[in-house]
Amino acid sequence: MSRFSPANLPDLTGRTAVVTGANSGIGLVTARVLAERGAQVVLAVRNPEKGEAAAATMTGTVQVRALDLADLSSVRSFAHDLSGPIDLLINNAGLSLGPLSWTADGFELQFGTNHLGHFALTNLLLPRIRERVVTVASLGHRIGSLDLSDLRWERRPYRPNAAYTQSKLANLLFAAELQRRLTRAGSRVISTAAHPGIASTNLMRPEEKPSLGFRVEKRFIGLVAHSAEAGALPTLYAATADLPGDSYVGPDRLWGMRGAPTLVRRAARARDPAAARRLWEVSEELTGTRFPLDAPTTPAS
């Protein structure tokens, strides 16, 4: 794995990949590399104009489709309008550290976009997915905690970083529970997860009046971050390597902040199956989507 690069990817001719947030950063690099290796790539983006600009920089077969993960009606429209089988779904899009904001459906914006939007998208597309679902998480999950009783931050003072790390913890719990359900259903599809380490992207939304903490964090990221190209390698590895379900891939150096992709451990909270099941149940209630694959039945004797 230490020598893994885009050149190590298999020929993906004949496969279709959907990459959310593919107009910039890690998503753009992921989409570009998959297309270069022969995949038909759908750039699922909130802003189609920016998506078309990104597509113009790529070689291979790419198409742009509108998807706003902060609006469940957009998620449903995207899933309904996208035809044909899908081999790879890359749940990459995300945002972080903005002021308290809401999705079109009234969810806190970071949790609604980073987790609930991808949760609904995955369930809606799953009957047509043939190979793999990759969910992009973050080192931030290590300090995340999940409060399913106050997802709208009505009882707690809103803290952007806490909301972000909660959403990233949810990403890993979702990926693990998805694999458990796929296994129980007898599906050949697998669920994996990846994190980019610290990568130079536009994930952090600028504040109107940047606080000292925000400026310090931006400065730190600038000092330790590796490129978006390097940050995309764990996602590409999780999407194409011969891995078991529920694998988690991240950089191998500087406590996971940068380096070559390798299998990594997740925090204990992200390994809690009871919390993952409860999160799944709550997410079903909030999004109105369900796991669509039935478990095999045992014939009566």
N, C-alpha and C positions, 0 to 999 in steps of 0.2 A: 504494500500500500504506500510505502514511502516514495515510490517512483510513479505513483498514479498521476496521469495527466489526461487531457482530452483525447490524446492519441490512443489511450488505452481503452476507450469506449468501443463496444462492438459496432458493427454495421447495423444501423437502425432502419434501413430501407424497409418500407412496408408497415412501419409502426407509426402510430399517431400519439402525440404527446400534447397535453394541455398544461400550460404554465401560467399560473396567476401572477399578476404583478410583473409581467414580462417586458415592460417598457423601460426599465431602468435597473441599475444595480445588479444584484445576484440573479434576479429573474431574467434580466436581459441576457446575461452571460450564459445562463443555463439554456435558455431557448436557442440562442445562437449556436451553441455547441451541439445540441441535439439535432438542429437542422443541418449543420455541417456533416453530421454523421448519417444523414439520410432520412431522419424522421420527418413526418409531416407535423408541424408544430402550430398549435393554436395559441396565439398571444391573447390571454384573457386579461383585459385591462380596463380600468375605470375610465380612462380618457382615450378614446379611439384615435384622436389626432396624434397624441404622443405615441400610441401604439404603432401607427403607420410610419412615423418617423423612425421608430426603433426597427421595424420590419425592413425598412429601406437599407439598413446597415447590415442585413443578414443575407447569406446565401442559402439556397435550398428552398423548400416549399414551406412557406409560412402564411398564415392568415390571421387577421386581427378581428376580435369579437369583443363587444362591450360587456363588461362584468363589473358591477359595483357590489363588493362584498358587504358593504354597509347598508344594503337594501335587499331584503329577501325577495322582493318581486323581481329585481334584476337577476338574482341568482336563479330563480325559477325560469325566467325567460331564457337565460343563457342555456340552461340544461335542456329546456324544451326545444330550442332552435338548433342546438348542436346535434348533427346526425352522425350515424355510423359508430363503429366500435372505437374505444379508446384504450390504448395500451398503458400509457403512463399519465397519471394525474399528479402534478407537482403543486402542492399547496404552499406557495412561496410568499404571496403578497402579505404585507404587514405594515403597521405604522406604530410609532411609539412617541411617548413623552409630550403629547399635546395637552392643552387645557381640557377641562371637562367638557365633552361634547357627546352627541347622541347620534345613533344610526337612524335611518328612516323609520325603523320599527321600535324606537325608544330604548335601545340598549346602549350602555356605555360604549363609546366608540371603539376603544382598543379591544375589549373583549368581544364586542359584536363583529368587528372586522377580522381580527386575527384568529378567533376561534369559531364563533357561531356561523359566520359566512362560509367558512371552509367546511364546517360540519354539515351544513345543509347541502352545499355543493357536492360533497363526497357521496352523501346518501342518494342524492338525485341522479348522479352519474354512475353509481356503482354497478347497476345491472349491465352496463356496457363496458366496464373496465375489465381488461383481460389479464393484466400483469401486475401492476404495482401502483400503490398510493404512497407518495413521499410527502411528509409534513415537515416544514422548516420551522424549527424551534429556536432556542437561544440559550446562551450561557446564563441569561437572566433567570431562567426557571429555577436555578439553585436557591435563589432568595425569594422565590415566589410563594405565596400562600393563597389557598382557594377559599373564598367565603361565598358559598352558594346562596346564603340567606340575604346577602346585600350586594347583589351584582350591579345595582343602580347607584351604589354609594350614597344611599339616603341616610344611613346611620353613622357612617364614618366620614371624617374629613377626606376629601379627594386628594390622592397623591398620585401623580402621573406615573412615576416609576413603579409604584406598587401595583397599579392597574396593568401596566405593561408586563411585569413579571408574572402576575396572575394569569394573563392571557397566554404566556409562553409555557407556564406549567400546564395549563389546559391543553395546549397543543400536544404535549407528550402523553398526558393521560388519555387523550383522544386516540392518538396513534396506537397506544398499547391496547385499549379497549376495542378498537377496530380490528386489530389482529386477533384478539380472542374471539370476536364474533365471526370473523372470516373462517377461522379454524373450526369453530363449532358448526358452521354452515357447510363445511366440506369444500370451501372455495379454494381455488389455486391462486387467487390474487393474494398478494402479501402487502402489509403495511410496514413501512420503515420511516425513520425520522433522521433529520440531520440538523446541525447548526453550523454557521459559517465562522465561528470564532468572532473576532472583532474585525470587521471589514469596512472599507471606505465606501459607504453608500449614503443615500439621502433618506435613510429610514427615520432619523430624528427630525421631527417637525420643529422649525424654529419658533421660539416664543416671541410674542410681540415686544416684551421687555425682558430679554434673557437674564435670568438670575445668575448669581455667582456660581451656584452649583451646576447649572446648565453649561456655563462657559467652561468651567473646570472639566466637566465630563467630556465636552467636545474636544478640548485640548488633549486630554488623556487618550481619547480614541485616535486622534490624529497622530499621536506618538507611537502607539502600539499596533495600529491597524495594518492588515495586509490588504491587497487589492481586491476588487470585486471578482476578478478572474480567479484568484486564489480562494476567495470566500465561497465561490460556487462549486469548488471541487468536492466538498462533502456531499452536497446535493446530487451532483452527477454520479458520485460513487454509490450513494444510497439508491439511486434510480436504476443503475445498470449492472452493478456487481452481483456476483453470486452470493447472496446473503440470506440468512433465515429471517422470517418475519419478526417484527418488533426490534430489529437492529437499530442502533443509534450511532450515527457517524459524526465525527467532528475533527478539528485540527489536533495534531499530536504534540504541539510545543507550547511553552509559555502558559501552562495551566489551561490549555485549550483555546487560547486567544488567537494563535496562528500556527501554521505548519501544514503538513500533509494530512490527508484524510485517514482516519483510523477509527476502529470501533471504540466508543467511549461509554463511560457509565453515566447514569443520570442520578439526580438527587433522590433520596428515599421517598420524598413526597410524590415524586413522579412514578414510583413503583408500587403505589398503593392501589390494588385492584378494586377495593370497596369505593374509594374516592373516584376512580375512573368510571365505575358503573353508575354512581350517583350523578356525576357530571354528565354522562351520556343521557340519563333519564331526564335531567333538567334541560339539557340541550334539545332533546326531542320535544319537550313541552314548549320551549321558547320558539323553536323554528317551525314546528309542525311537520317535521320530516322524521322518517323512521329508517332503521336498518332494513334494506329491501330484500335481503337474501334469507330464505327460510332454511333452518337446519334440516338435514336429512332425517327422514322418519324411518323407524325400524319396523319392518313388516311384522304383522302379528303372526305368532306361531300357531 
